């Protein structure tokens, strides 16, 4: 069976959707399946996701090998996102910038429908697996359907999306009936999307997959239970790894940090990520006199950098205002870290009570209290870290998720060319949902 994993472009430098697609591709390839990655627009040579696929020997093709309009548009977007006055002098500049980017990219993409159809015809895959609701997804779904290729659309987000994404979903709604199957990341999100798109006959579940980290990473920084409160207070490191944009909650995090360090330095937060709010977040840390408590480490672009960042932490934070099921939380679980996160989107399904603490989205006071609780309780951190690692192995490791992908592809394509071992798999993933969900 030839599987085509499809996306408009690699959004980088760090993207959860890109990470998911690459993780699926690597696992399928390592298991001996014929997999190809198809992008609408050609990635740059130094793109980290493209480089990882290339090193693994996975073919990556592009419908549009060269688009001057796309290159110019992307450069303009990247430049505008970093301009000081756009953030501080224009209210809602990041969301406006996103809307303009969507409209322009939509117009560019529509020109290439015939090229997309011809590209899929030449590749002749048995199944198209399309991820994320970007403008290229609609194009690829239409082209695949017209060619008679079964299409799976996998939604990586949440129905409680930010208003800036409304245009994406209104357009996506028009093409979803063309898909052979629509999938969400968890049972809870599948139920929510079935309410949002009532015309869909079924939604299945295809969980996120994260490659296992070095075993030595688990519990690497959990302090010994004999440490004094004073020692714990000085050494506890919290970590945030996400785009610095409104929906990821970096402002909430800085305000919580200010509450916690009001009288003295209690904890340190390491921030890994870039984005339109970078300058605003840095300005707020200076205003609140948090320079010593807030460490901006840039962004990691390779798995080794990600693992090094996770190993430097005691607790991982995800204070998002809107979210699907974040890869970063699962990556932290793989490293045996306890987690504090917002009770939003698919996050409550990621975290059980024994491996993390959920707080109300946007509530910096609740976030500060949760941080304080873990900062002063090394035993609790250790217990939660072990539970997080076990949950990762059961739900999100390649060993747990790869069989779900195989069964989904087999079911949708009605293929019989997978190995007898695959078709004989009997152990279902805990989140697996039948097509009639």
Secondary structure, DSSP 8 states (H G I E B T S, - for coil): -EEEEEES----SS-HHHHHHHHHHHHHHHTT-EEEEEEEE---TT-HHHHHHHHHT--EEEEES--HHHHHHHHHHHHHHT-HHHHHTSTTHHHHHHHHHHHHHHHHHHTTHHHHHHHHHHH--SEEEEESSSHHHHHHHHHHHHTT-EEEEE--S-SS--GGGHHHHHHHHHHGGG-SEEEESSHHHHHHHHHHSTT-S--EE---------GGGTTSS---TT--HHHHHHH-EEEEES--SGGGTHHHHHHHHHHHTSSS---EEEEE---TTHHHHHHHHHHTT-TTTEEE-----SHHHHHHHHHT-SEEEE--SS-S--HHHHHHHHTT-EEEEES-TTHHHH--TTTEEEE-TT-HHHHHHHHHHHHT-HHHHHHHHHHHHHHHHHHTSHHHHHHHHHHHHHHHHT---S-HHHHT-----TT---TT-
